[in-house]
Amino acid sequence: MPLVKAERLKARAQERLTNKLAATKRIAEEKRANAEASLNEKAVKTSERADYIRRTGHLPSTFSFKLPSLCW
């Protein structure tokens, strides 16, 4: 009898672990997909800015440089 109970507990623990791993894998895939989409979006915006600068020869008004502060 104790052997059967131990096997049942082991099977349940294994199932819980499998479910947890599957959930973790799904969440990681979603986060990876979101990060890739964000990166692609930034690449498109950068490409559009570069095209604008090439076409017009001017920087867009929303374009800003982050200059180091010279004030102490």
N, CA, C and O atoms as a Tripos MOL2 file, in Angstrom:
@<TRIPOS>MOLECULE
protein
  288   287    72     0     0
PROTEIN
NO_CHARGES

@<TRIPOS>ATOM
      1 N           0.8040   -1.2090    0.0000 N.3       1 MET1
      2 CA          0.0000    0.0000    0.0000 C.3       1 MET1
      3 C           0.8510    1.2800    0.0000 C.2       1 MET1
      4 O           0.5930    2.1540   -0.8280 O.2       1 MET1
      5 N           1.8500    1.4390    0.8800 N.am      2 PRO2
      6 CA          2.6290    2.6770    0.8860 C.3       2 PRO2
      7 C           3.3350    2.9230   -0.4520 C.2       2 PRO2
      8 O           3.5390    4.0690   -0.8520 O.2       2 PRO2
      9 N           3.7030    1.8380   -1.1370 N.am      3 LEU3
     10 CA          4.3770    1.9770   -2.4230 C.3       3 LEU3
     11 C           3.4450    2.5900   -3.4590 C.2       3 LEU3
     12 O           3.8720    3.4180   -4.2640 O.2       3 LEU3
     13 N           2.1940    2.1970   -3.4460 N.am      4 VAL4
     14 CA          1.2050    2.7270   -4.3900 C.3       4 VAL4
     15 C           0.9930    4.2200   -4.1270 C.2       4 VAL4
     16 O           0.9110    5.0150   -5.0630 O.2       4 VAL4
     17 N           0.9060    4.5930   -2.8490 N.am      5 LYS5
     18 CA          0.7030    5.9840   -2.4860 C.3       5 LYS5
     19 C           1.9120    6.8240   -2.9210 C.2       5 LYS5
     20 O           1.7470    7.9340   -3.4280 O.2       5 LYS5
     21 N           3.1010    6.3050   -2.7270 N.am      6 ALA6
     22 CA          4.3160    7.0230   -3.1130 C.3       6 ALA6
     23 C           4.3480    7.2190   -4.6360 C.2       6 ALA6
     24 O           4.7190    8.2870   -5.1240 O.2       6 ALA6
     25 N           3.9610    6.1940   -5.3670 N.am      7 GLU7
     26 CA          3.9340    6.2990   -6.8300 C.3       7 GLU7
     27 C           2.9150    7.3520   -7.2820 C.2       7 GLU7
     28 O           3.1680    8.1110   -8.2180 O.2       7 GLU7
     29 N           1.7620    7.3870   -6.6060 N.am      8 ARG8
     30 CA          0.7360    8.3760   -6.9340 C.3       8 ARG8
     31 C           1.2340    9.7940   -6.6560 C.2       8 ARG8
     32 O           1.0280   10.6960   -7.4680 O.2       8 ARG8
     33 N           1.8860    9.9890   -5.5110 N.am      9 LEU9
     34 CA          2.4440   11.2990   -5.1690 C.3       9 LEU9
     35 C           3.5120   11.7120   -6.1870 C.2       9 LEU9
     36 O           3.5780   12.8690   -6.6030 O.2       9 LEU9
     37 N           4.3380   10.7510   -6.5730 N.am     10 LYS10
     38 CA          5.3810   11.0330   -7.5390 C.3      10 LYS10
     39 C           4.7770   11.4320   -8.8850 C.2      10 LYS10
     40 O           5.2630   12.3600   -9.5310 O.2      10 LYS10
     41 N           3.7320   10.7440   -9.3040 N.am     11 ALA11
     42 CA          3.0710   11.0420  -10.5760 C.3      11 ALA11
     43 C           2.4410   12.4370  -10.5400 C.2      11 ALA11
     44 O           2.5290   13.1830  -11.5150 O.2      11 ALA11
     45 N           1.8110   12.7860   -9.4260 N.am     12 ARG12
     46 CA          1.2040   14.1210   -9.2970 C.3      12 ARG12
     47 C           2.2710   15.2120   -9.3330 C.2      12 ARG12
     48 O           2.1030   16.2390   -9.9900 O.2      12 ARG12
     49 N           3.3590   14.9760   -8.6240 N.am     13 ALA13
     50 CA          4.4500   15.9570   -8.5980 C.3      13 ALA13
     51 C           5.0320   16.1230  -10.0010 C.2      13 ALA13
     52 O           5.3330   17.2380  -10.4280 O.2      13 ALA13
     53 N           5.1860   15.0240  -10.7040 N.am     14 GLN14
     54 CA          5.7200   15.0850  -12.0680 C.3      14 GLN14
     55 C           4.7760   15.8630  -12.9790 C.2      14 GLN14
     56 O           5.2240   16.6430  -13.8200 O.2      14 GLN14
     57 N           3.4720   15.6510  -12.8140 N.am     15 GLU15
     58 CA          2.4820   16.3620  -13.6260 C.3      15 GLU15
     59 C           2.4930   17.8620  -13.3250 C.2      15 GLU15
     60 O           2.4100   18.6870  -14.2350 O.2      15 GLU15
     61 N           2.5960   18.2050  -12.0380 N.am     16 ARG16
     62 CA          2.6610   19.6200  -11.6600 C.3      16 ARG16
     63 C           3.9080   20.2830  -12.2510 C.2      16 ARG16
     64 O           3.8450   21.4040  -12.7560 O.2      16 ARG16
     65 N           5.0290   19.5840  -12.1830 N.am     17 LEU17
     66 CA          6.2730   20.1100  -12.7330 C.3      17 LEU17
     67 C           6.1400   20.3110  -14.2430 C.2      17 LEU17
     68 O           6.5650   21.3390  -14.7700 O.2      17 LEU17
     69 N           5.5600   19.3480  -14.9310 N.am     18 THR18
     70 CA          5.3680   19.4470  -16.3770 C.3      18 THR18
     71 C           4.4790   20.6380  -16.7200 C.2      18 THR18
     72 O           4.7700   21.3820  -17.6570 O.2      18 THR18
     73 N           3.4020   20.8190  -15.9710 N.am     19 ASN19
     74 CA          2.4980   21.9510  -16.2130 C.3      19 ASN19
     75 C           3.2020   23.2810  -15.9620 C.2      19 ASN19
     76 O           3.0360   24.2340  -16.7230 O.2      19 ASN19
     77 N           3.9870   23.3370  -14.8920 N.am     20 LYS20
     78 CA          4.7010   24.5750  -14.5630 C.3      20 LYS20
     79 C           5.7310   24.9070  -15.6410 C.2      20 LYS20
     80 O           5.8780   26.0670  -16.0260 O.2      20 LYS20
     81 N           6.4400   23.8940  -16.1250 N.am     21 LEU21
     82 CA          7.4190   24.1170  -17.1900 C.3      21 LEU21
     83 C           6.7440   24.5850  -18.4750 C.2      21 LEU21
     84 O           7.2630   25.4610  -19.1670 O.2      21 LEU21
     85 N           5.5990   24.0070  -18.7930 N.am     22 ALA22
     86 CA          4.8750   24.4070  -20.0030 C.3      22 ALA22
     87 C           4.4040   25.8590  -19.8860 C.2      22 ALA22
     88 O           4.5040   26.6240  -20.8450 O.2      22 ALA22
     89 N           3.8960   26.2320  -18.7240 N.am     23 ALA23
     90 CA          3.4360   27.6070  -18.5120 C.3      23 ALA23
     91 C           4.6100   28.5840  -18.6140 C.2      23 ALA23
     92 O           4.4860   29.6460  -19.2250 O.2      23 ALA23
     93 N           5.7290   28.2280  -18.0230 N.am     24 THR24
     94 CA          6.9200   29.0780  -18.0720 C.3      24 THR24
     95 C           7.4090   29.2410  -19.5060 C.2      24 THR24
     96 O           7.7870   30.3360  -19.9240 O.2      24 THR24
     97 N           7.3990   28.1450  -20.2510 N.am     25 LYS25
     98 CA          7.8290   28.1900  -21.6480 C.3      25 LYS25
     99 C           6.9060   29.0910  -22.4700 C.2      25 LYS25
    100 O           7.3780   29.8620  -23.3050 O.2      25 LYS25
    101 N           5.6040   29.0000  -22.2400 N.am     26 ARG26
    102 CA          4.6350   29.8250  -22.9680 C.3      26 ARG26
    103 C           4.8410   31.3040  -22.6530 C.2      26 ARG26
    104 O           4.8280   32.1400  -23.5550 O.2      26 ARG26
    105 N           5.0320   31.6260  -21.3710 N.am     27 ILE27
    106 CA          5.2550   33.0090  -20.9640 C.3      27 ILE27
    107 C           6.5390   33.5470  -21.5950 C.2      27 ILE27
    108 O           6.5710   34.6840  -22.0660 O.2      27 ILE27
    109 N           7.5990   32.7290  -21.6060 N.am     28 ALA28
    110 CA          8.8660   33.1550  -22.1970 C.3      28 ALA28
    111 C           8.6960   33.4140  -23.6970 C.2      28 ALA28
    112 O           9.2500   34.3790  -24.2250 O.2      28 ALA28
    113 N           7.9380   32.5640  -24.3790 N.am     29 GLU29
    114 CA          7.7030   32.7510  -25.8130 C.3      29 GLU29
    115 C           6.9290   34.0460  -26.0780 C.2      29 GLU29
    116 O           7.2220   34.7650  -27.0330 O.2      29 GLU29
    117 N           5.9390   34.3360  -25.2260 N.am     30 GLU30
    118 CA          5.1670   35.5720  -25.3760 C.3      30 GLU30
    119 C           6.0680   36.7980  -25.1770 C.2      30 GLU30
    120 O           6.0010   37.7580  -25.9440 O.2      30 GLU30
    121 N           6.9070   36.7520  -24.1440 N.am     31 LYS31
    122 CA          7.8010   37.8820  -23.8730 C.3      31 LYS31
    123 C           8.8060   38.0540  -25.0050 C.2      31 LYS31
    124 O           9.1180   39.1770  -25.4010 O.2      31 LYS31
    125 N           9.3110   36.9340  -25.5240 N.am     32 ARG32
    126 CA         10.2580   37.0030  -26.6390 C.3      32 ARG32
    127 C           9.5920   37.6190  -27.8650 C.2      32 ARG32
    128 O          10.1910   38.4490  -28.5490 O.2      32 ARG32
    129 N           8.3500   37.2110  -28.1440 N.am     33 ALA33
    130 CA          7.6130   37.7490  -29.2900 C.3      33 ALA33
    131 C           7.3540   39.2450  -29.1120 C.2      33 ALA33
    132 O           7.4840   40.0100  -30.0680 O.2      33 ALA33
    133 N           6.9920   39.6680  -27.9060 N.am     34 ASN34
    134 CA          6.7640   41.0960  -27.6410 C.3      34 ASN34
    135 C           8.0480   41.9040  -27.8080 C.2      34 ASN34
    136 O           8.0310   42.9990  -28.3690 O.2      34 ASN34
    137 N           9.1550   41.3580  -27.3210 N.am     35 ALA35
    138 CA         10.4350   42.0590  -27.4470 C.3      35 ALA35
    139 C          10.8300   42.1810  -28.9140 C.2      35 ALA35
    140 O          11.3190   43.2270  -29.3410 O.2      35 ALA35
    141 N          10.6200   41.1220  -29.6830 N.am     36 GLU36
    142 CA         10.9580   41.1530  -31.1060 C.3      36 GLU36
    143 C          10.0830   42.1600  -31.8470 C.2      36 GLU36
    144 O          10.5710   42.8890  -32.7100 O.2      36 GLU36
    145 N           8.7970   42.2040  -31.5150 N.am     37 ALA37
    146 CA          7.8920   43.1580  -32.1570 C.3      37 ALA37
    147 C           8.3120   44.5910  -31.8350 C.2      37 ALA37
    148 O           8.3000   45.4560  -32.7110 O.2      37 ALA37
    149 N           8.6770   44.8370  -30.5940 N.am     38 SER38
    150 CA          9.1200   46.1700  -30.1870 C.3      38 SER38
    151 C          10.3950   46.5560  -30.9320 C.2      38 SER38
    152 O          10.5300   47.6880  -31.3980 O.2      38 SER38
    153 N          11.3180   45.6240  -31.0400 N.am     39 LEU39
    154 CA         12.5700   45.8860  -31.7440 C.3      39 LEU39
    155 C          12.3060   46.1900  -33.2190 C.2      39 LEU39
    156 O          12.9110   47.1010  -33.7850 O.2      39 LEU39
    157 N          11.4090   45.4330  -33.8370 N.am     40 ASN40
    158 CA         11.0640   45.6730  -35.2380 C.3      40 ASN40
    159 C          10.4200   47.0460  -35.4160 C.2      40 ASN40
    160 O          10.6990   47.7490  -36.3870 O.2      40 ASN40
    161 N           9.5620   47.4200  -34.4770 N.am     41 GLU41
    162 CA          8.8970   48.7190  -34.5290 C.3      41 GLU41
    163 C           9.9260   49.8520  -34.4470 C.2      41 GLU41
    164 O           9.8420   50.8280  -35.1920 O.2      41 GLU41
    165 N          10.8990   49.7140  -33.5320 N.am     42 LYS42
    166 CA         11.9460   50.7300  -33.4020 C.3      42 LYS42
    167 C          12.7940   50.7960  -34.6770 C.2      42 LYS42
    168 O          13.2000   51.8770  -35.1020 O.2      42 LYS42
    169 N          13.0560   49.6370  -35.2790 N.am     43 ALA43
    170 CA         13.8540   49.6080  -36.5040 C.3      43 ALA43
    171 C          13.1230   50.3290  -37.6390 C.2      43 ALA43
    172 O          13.7440   51.0450  -38.4240 O.2      43 ALA43
    173 N          11.8160   50.1420  -37.7220 N.am     44 VAL44
    174 CA         11.0210   50.8120  -38.7540 C.3      44 VAL44
    175 C          11.0610   52.3230  -38.5420 C.2      44 VAL44
    176 O          11.2600   53.0760  -39.4950 O.2      44 VAL44
    177 N          10.8720   52.7740  -37.3010 N.am     45 LYS45
    178 CA         10.8990   54.2110  -37.0070 C.3      45 LYS45
    179 C          12.2660   54.8120  -37.3460 C.2      45 LYS45
    180 O          12.3540   55.9000  -37.9160 O.2      45 LYS45
    181 N          13.3190   54.0940  -36.9900 N.am     46 THR46
    182 CA         14.6680   54.5810  -37.2820 C.3      46 THR46
    183 C          14.8950   54.6750  -38.7860 C.2      46 THR46
    184 O          15.4890   55.6330  -39.2800 O.2      46 THR46
    185 N          14.4170   53.6760  -39.4970 N.am     47 SER47
    186 CA         14.5540   53.6710  -40.9530 C.3      47 SER47
    187 C          13.7800   54.8350  -41.5750 C.2      47 SER47
    188 O          14.2630   55.4780  -42.5070 O.2      47 SER47
    189 N          12.5900   55.0990  -41.0650 N.am     48 GLU48
    190 CA         11.7850   56.2170  -41.5690 C.3      48 GLU48
    191 C          12.4840   57.5560  -41.2990 C.2      48 GLU48
    192 O          12.4780   58.4410  -42.1550 O.2      48 GLU48
    193 N          13.0840   57.7030  -40.1170 N.am     49 ARG49
    194 CA         13.8190   58.9270  -39.7950 C.3      49 ARG49
    195 C          15.0060   59.1100  -40.7310 C.2      49 ARG49
    196 O          15.2600   60.2070  -41.2270 O.2      49 ARG49
    197 N          15.7310   58.0140  -40.9640 N.am     50 ALA50
    198 CA         16.8970   58.0830  -41.8440 C.3      50 ALA50
    199 C          16.4670   58.4610  -43.2650 C.2      50 ALA50
    200 O          17.1320   59.2640  -43.9190 O.2      50 ALA50
    201 N          15.3710   57.8920  -43.7380 N.am     51 ASP51
    202 CA         14.8630   58.2290  -45.0750 C.3      51 ASP51
    203 C          14.4930   59.7120  -45.1540 C.2      51 ASP51
    204 O          14.7890   60.3820  -46.1430 O.2      51 ASP51
    205 N          13.8470   60.2120  -44.1110 N.am     52 TYR52
    206 CA         13.4550   61.6270  -44.0740 C.3      52 TYR52
    207 C          14.6900   62.5180  -44.1490 C.2      52 TYR52
    208 O          14.7210   63.4900  -44.9030 O.2      52 TYR52
    209 N          15.7090   62.1760  -43.3600 N.am     53 ILE53
    210 CA         16.9270   62.9880  -43.3390 C.3      53 ILE53
    211 C          17.6080   62.9340  -44.7060 C.2      53 ILE53
    212 O          18.0940   63.9520  -45.1990 O.2      53 ILE53
    213 N          17.6450   61.7530  -45.3170 N.am     54 ARG54
    214 CA         18.2630   61.6340  -46.6440 C.3      54 ARG54
    215 C          17.5010   62.4420  -47.6930 C.2      54 ARG54
    216 O          18.1070   63.0980  -48.5400 O.2      54 ARG54
    217 N          16.1730   62.3910  -47.6300 N.am     55 ARG55
    218 CA         15.3340   63.1010  -48.6090 C.3      55 ARG55
    219 C          15.4580   64.6030  -48.4840 C.2      55 ARG55
    220 O          15.6430   65.3080  -49.4760 O.2      55 ARG55
    221 N          15.3540   65.0910  -47.2510 N.am     56 THR56
    222 CA         15.2650   66.5390  -47.0380 C.3      56 THR56
    223 C          16.6010   67.1790  -46.6790 C.2      56 THR56
    224 O          16.8060   68.3690  -46.9190 O.2      56 THR56
    225 N          17.4930   66.4080  -46.1170 N.am     57 GLY57
    226 CA         18.7590   66.9750  -45.6590 C.3      57 GLY57
    227 C          18.6340   67.6940  -44.3300 C.2      57 GLY57
    228 O          19.5920   68.3160  -43.8710 O.2      57 GLY57
    229 N          17.4570   67.6160  -43.7000 N.am     58 HIS58
    230 CA         17.2160   68.2740  -42.4120 C.3      58 HIS58
    231 C          16.8300   67.2380  -41.3600 C.2      58 HIS58
    232 O          16.2740   66.1830  -41.6640 O.2      58 HIS58
    233 N          17.1420   67.5750  -40.1300 N.am     59 LEU59
    234 CA         16.7040   66.7260  -39.0330 C.3      59 LEU59
    235 C          15.2520   67.0390  -38.7160 C.2      59 LEU59
    236 O          14.8560   68.2040  -38.7570 O.2      59 LEU59
    237 N          14.4440   66.0250  -38.4000 N.am     60 PRO60
    238 CA         13.0670   66.3060  -38.0010 C.3      60 PRO60
    239 C          13.0340   67.1050  -36.6950 C.2      60 PRO60
    240 O          13.9520   67.0180  -35.8800 O.2      60 PRO60
    241 N          11.9740   67.8760  -36.5130 N.am     61 SER61
    242 CA         11.8860   68.7190  -35.3190 C.3      61 SER61
    243 C          11.7790   67.8770  -34.0470 C.2      61 SER61
    244 O          12.1360   68.3460  -32.9670 O.2      61 SER61
    245 N          11.2880   66.6350  -34.1630 N.am     62 THR62
    246 CA         11.1440   65.7850  -32.9810 C.3      62 THR62
    247 C          12.4330   65.0510  -32.6640 C.2      62 THR62
    248 O          12.5220   64.3640  -31.6460 O.2      62 THR62
    249 N          13.4310   65.1880  -33.5230 N.am     63 PHE63
    250 CA         14.7000   64.5010  -33.3390 C.3      63 PHE63
    251 C          15.5200   65.2430  -32.3030 C.2      63 PHE63
    252 O          15.6940   66.4570  -32.4100 O.2      63 PHE63
    253 N          16.0230   64.5480  -31.3120 N.am     64 SER64
    254 CA         16.8240   65.2240  -30.2850 C.3      64 SER64
    255 C          18.0580   64.3980  -29.9620 C.2      64 SER64
    256 O          18.0270   63.1680  -29.9420 O.2      64 SER64
    257 N          19.1270   65.1070  -29.7150 N.am     65 PHE65
    258 CA         20.3550   64.4560  -29.2810 C.3      65 PHE65
    259 C          20.4500   64.5670  -27.7790 C.2      65 PHE65
    260 O          20.0330   65.5670  -27.1950 O.2      65 PHE65
    261 N          20.9890   63.5600  -27.1610 N.am     66 LYS66
    262 CA         21.2320   63.6290  -25.7210 C.3      66 LYS66
    263 C          22.6900   64.0230  -25.5410 C.2      66 LYS66
    264 O          23.5920   63.1940  -25.6660 O.2      66 LYS66
    265 N          22.9080   65.3000  -25.2450 N.am     67 LEU67
    266 CA         24.2590   65.7940  -25.0570 C.3      67 LEU67
    267 C          24.6320   65.7180  -23.5910 C.2      67 LEU67
    268 O          23.7880   65.9250  -22.7190 O.2      67 LEU67
    269 N          25.8960   65.4220  -23.3140 N.am     68 PRO68
    270 CA         26.3120   65.3980  -21.9030 C.3      68 PRO68
    271 C          26.2560   66.8020  -21.3260 C.2      68 PRO68
    272 O          26.5510   67.7820  -22.0100 O.2      68 PRO68
    273 N          25.8830   66.8810  -20.0920 N.am     69 SER69
    274 CA         25.7750   68.1660  -19.4370 C.3      69 SER69
    275 C          27.1650   68.7230  -19.1460 C.2      69 SER69
    276 O          28.0280   68.0270  -18.6120 O.2      69 SER69
    277 N          27.3680   69.9920  -19.5070 N.am     70 LEU70
    278 CA         28.6600   70.6240  -19.2680 C.3      70 LEU70
    279 C          28.6660   71.4460  -17.9860 C.2      70 LEU70
    280 O          29.7020   71.9800  -17.5890 O.2      70 LEU70
    281 N          27.5250   71.5440  -17.3510 N.am     71 CYS71
    282 CA         27.4180   72.3140  -16.1100 C.3      71 CYS71
    283 C          27.8230   71.4430  -14.9400 C.2      71 CYS71
    284 O          27.5240   70.2490  -14.8900 O.2      71 CYS71
    285 N          28.5080   72.0670  -14.0040 N.am     72 TRP72
    286 CA         28.9150   71.3090  -12.8170 C.3      72 TRP72
    287 C          27.9890   71.5810  -11.7430 C.2      72 TRP72
    288 O          28.1430   71.0450  -10.6460 O.2      72 TRP72
@<TRIPOS>BOND
     1     1     2 1
     2     2     3 1
     3     3     4 2
     4     3     5 am
     5     5     6 1
     6     6     7 1
     7     7     8 2
     8     7     9 am
     9     9    10 1
    10    10    11 1
    11    11    12 2
    12    11    13 am
    13    13    14 1
    14    14    15 1
    15    15    16 2
    16    15    17 am
    17    17    18 1
    18    18    19 1
    19    19    20 2
    20    19    21 am
    21    21    22 1
    22    22    23 1
    23    23    24 2
    24    23    25 am
    25    25    26 1
    26    26    27 1
    27    27    28 2
    28    27    29 am
    29    29    30 1
    30    30    31 1
    31    31    32 2
    32    31    33 am
    33    33    34 1
    34    34    35 1
    35    35    36 2
    36    35    37 am
    37    37    38 1
    38    38    39 1
    39    39    40 2
    40    39    41 am
    41    41    42 1
    42    42    43 1
    43    43    44 2
    44    43    45 am
    45    45    46 1
    46    46    47 1
    47    47    48 2
    48    47    49 am
    49    49    50 1
    50    50    51 1
    51    51    52 2
    52    51    53 am
    53    53    54 1
    54    54    55 1
    55    55    56 2
    56    55    57 am
    57    57    58 1
    58    58    59 1
    59    59    60 2
    60    59    61 am
    61    61    62 1
    62    62    63 1
    63    63    64 2
    64    63    65 am
    65    65    66 1
    66    66    67 1
    67    67    68 2
    68    67    69 am
    69    69    70 1
    70    70    71 1
    71    71    72 2
    72    71    73 am
    73    73    74 1
    74    74    75 1
    75    75    76 2
    76    75    77 am
    77    77    78 1
    78    78    79 1
    79    79    80 2
    80    79    81 am
    81    81    82 1
    82    82    83 1
    83    83    84 2
    84    83    85 am
    85    85    86 1
    86    86    87 1
    87    87    88 2
    88    87    89 am
    89    89    90 1
    90    90    91 1
    91    91    92 2
    92    91    93 am
    93    93    94 1
    94    94    95 1
    95    95    96 2
    96    95    97 am
    97    97    98 1
    98    98    99 1
    99    99   100 2
   100    99   101 am
   101   101   102 1
   102   102   103 1
   103   103   104 2
   104   103   105 am
   105   105   106 1
   106   106   107 1
   107   107   108 2
   108   107   109 am
   109   109   110 1
   110   110   111 1
   111   111   112 2
   112   111   113 am
   113   113   114 1
   114   114   115 1
   115   115   116 2
   116   115   117 am
   117   117   118 1
   118   118   119 1
   119   119   120 2
   120   119   121 am
   121   121   122 1
   122   122   123 1
   123   123   124 2
   124   123   125 am
   125   125   126 1
   126   126   127 1
   127   127   128 2
   128   127   129 am
   129   129   130 1
   130   130   131 1
   131   131   132 2
   132   131   133 am
   133   133   134 1
   134   134   135 1
   135   135   136 2
   136   135   137 am
   137   137   138 1
   138   138   139 1
   139   139   140 2
   140   139   141 am
   141   141   142 1
   142   142   143 1
   143   143   144 2
   144   143   145 am
   145   145   146 1
   146   146   147 1
   147   147   148 2
   148   147   149 am
   149   149   150 1
   150   150   151 1
   151   151   152 2
   152   151   153 am
   153   153   154 1
   154   154   155 1
   155   155   156 2
   156   155   157 am
   157   157   158 1
   158   158   159 1
   159   159   160 2
   160   159   161 am
   161   161   162 1
   162   162   163 1
   163   163   164 2
   164   163   165 am
   165   165   166 1
   166   166   167 1
   167   167   168 2
   168   167   169 am
   169   169   170 1
   170   170   171 1
   171   171   172 2
   172   171   173 am
   173   173   174 1
   174   174   175 1
   175   175   176 2
   176   175   177 am
   177   177   178 1
   178   178   179 1
   179   179   180 2
   180   179   181 am
   181   181   182 1
   182   182   183 1
   183   183   184 2
   184   183   185 am
   185   185   186 1
   186   186   187 1
   187   187   188 2
   188   187   189 am
   189   189   190 1
   190   190   191 1
   191   191   192 2
   192   191   193 am
   193   193   194 1
   194   194   195 1
   195   195   196 2
   196   195   197 am
   197   197   198 1
   198   198   199 1
   199   199   200 2
   200   199   201 am
   201   201   202 1
   202   202   203 1
   203   203   204 2
   204   203   205 am
   205   205   206 1
   206   206   207 1
   207   207   208 2
   208   207   209 am
   209   209   210 1
   210   210   211 1
   211   211   212 2
   212   211   213 am
   213   213   214 1
   214   214   215 1
   215   215   216 2
   216   215   217 am
   217   217   218 1
   218   218   219 1
   219   219   220 2
   220   219   221 am
   221   221   222 1
   222   222   223 1
   223   223   224 2
   224   223   225 am
   225   225   226 1
   226   226   227 1
   227   227   228 2
   228   227   229 am
   229   229   230 1
   230   230   231 1
   231   231   232 2
   232   231   233 am
   233   233   234 1
   234   234   235 1
   235   235   236 2
   236   235   237 am
   237   237   238 1
   238   238   239 1
   239   239   240 2
   240   239   241 am
   241   241   242 1
   242   242   243 1
   243   243   244 2
   244   243   245 am
   245   245   246 1
   246   246   247 1
   247   247   248 2
   248   247   249 am
   249   249   250 1
   250   250   251 1
   251   251   252 2
   252   251   253 am
   253   253   254 1
   254   254   255 1
   255   255   256 2
   256   255   257 am
   257   257   258 1
   258   258   259 1
   259   259   260 2
   260   259   261 am
   261   261   262 1
   262   262   263 1
   263   263   264 2
   264   263   265 am
   265   265   266 1
   266   266   267 1
   267   267   268 2
   268   267   269 am
   269   269   270 1
   270   270   271 1
   271   271   272 2
   272   271   273 am
   273   273   274 1
   274   274   275 1
   275   275   276 2
   276   275   277 am
   277   277   278 1
   278   278   279 1
   279   279   280 2
   280   279   281 am
   281   281   282 1
   282   282   283 1
   283   283   284 2
   284   283   285 am
   285   285   286 1
   286   286   287 1
   287   287   288 2
@<TRIPOS>SUBSTRUCTURE
     1 MET1         2 RESIDUE 1 A MET
     2 PRO2         6 RESIDUE 1 A PRO
     3 LEU3        10 RESIDUE 1 A LEU
     4 VAL4        14 RESIDUE 1 A VAL
     5 LYS5        18 RESIDUE 1 A LYS
     6 ALA6        22 RESIDUE 1 A ALA
     7 GLU7        26 RESIDUE 1 A GLU
     8 ARG8        30 RESIDUE 1 A ARG
     9 LEU9        34 RESIDUE 1 A LEU
    10 LYS10       38 RESIDUE 1 A LYS
    11 ALA11       42 RESIDUE 1 A ALA
    12 ARG12       46 RESIDUE 1 A ARG
    13 ALA13       50 RESIDUE 1 A ALA
    14 GLN14       54 RESIDUE 1 A GLN
    15 GLU15       58 RESIDUE 1 A GLU
    16 ARG16       62 RESIDUE 1 A ARG
    17 LEU17       66 RESIDUE 1 A LEU
    18 THR18       70 RESIDUE 1 A THR
    19 ASN19       74 RESIDUE 1 A ASN
    20 LYS20       78 RESIDUE 1 A LYS
    21 LEU21       82 RESIDUE 1 A LEU
    22 ALA22       86 RESIDUE 1 A ALA
    23 ALA23       90 RESIDUE 1 A ALA
    24 THR24       94 RESIDUE 1 A THR
    25 LYS25       98 RESIDUE 1 A LYS
    26 ARG26      102 RESIDUE 1 A ARG
    27 ILE27      106 RESIDUE 1 A ILE
    28 ALA28      110 RESIDUE 1 A ALA
    29 GLU29      114 RESIDUE 1 A GLU
    30 GLU30      118 RESIDUE 1 A GLU
    31 LYS31      122 RESIDUE 1 A LYS
    32 ARG32      126 RESIDUE 1 A ARG
    33 ALA33      130 RESIDUE 1 A ALA
    34 ASN34      134 RESIDUE 1 A ASN
    35 ALA35      138 RESIDUE 1 A ALA
    36 GLU36      142 RESIDUE 1 A GLU
    37 ALA37      146 RESIDUE 1 A ALA
    38 SER38      150 RESIDUE 1 A SER
    39 LEU39      154 RESIDUE 1 A LEU
    40 ASN40      158 RESIDUE 1 A ASN
    41 GLU41      162 RESIDUE 1 A GLU
    42 LYS42      166 RESIDUE 1 A LYS
    43 ALA43      170 RESIDUE 1 A ALA
    44 VAL44      174 RESIDUE 1 A VAL
    45 LYS45      178 RESIDUE 1 A LYS
    46 THR46      182 RESIDUE 1 A THR
    47 SER47      186 RESIDUE 1 A SER
    48 GLU48      190 RESIDUE 1 A GLU
    49 ARG49      194 RESIDUE 1 A ARG
    50 ALA50      198 RESIDUE 1 A ALA
    51 ASP51      202 RESIDUE 1 A ASP
    52 TYR52      206 RESIDUE 1 A TYR
    53 ILE53      210 RESIDUE 1 A ILE
    54 ARG54      214 RESIDUE 1 A ARG
    55 ARG55      218 RESIDUE 1 A ARG
    56 THR56      222 RESIDUE 1 A THR
    57 GLY57      226 RESIDUE 1 A GLY
    58 HIS58      230 RESIDUE 1 A HIS
    59 LEU59      234 RESIDUE 1 A LEU
    60 PRO60      238 RESIDUE 1 A PRO
    61 SER61      242 RESIDUE 1 A SER
    62 THR62      246 RESIDUE 1 A THR
    63 PHE63      250 RESIDUE 1 A PHE
    64 SER64      254 RESIDUE 1 A SER
    65 PHE65      258 RESIDUE 1 A PHE
    66 LYS66      262 RESIDUE 1 A LYS
    67 LEU67      266 RESIDUE 1 A LEU
    68 PRO68      270 RESIDUE 1 A PRO
    69 SER69      274 RESIDUE 1 A SER
    70 LEU70      278 RESIDUE 1 A LEU
    71 CYS71      282 RESIDUE 1 A CYS
    72 TRP72      286 RESIDUE 1 A TRP
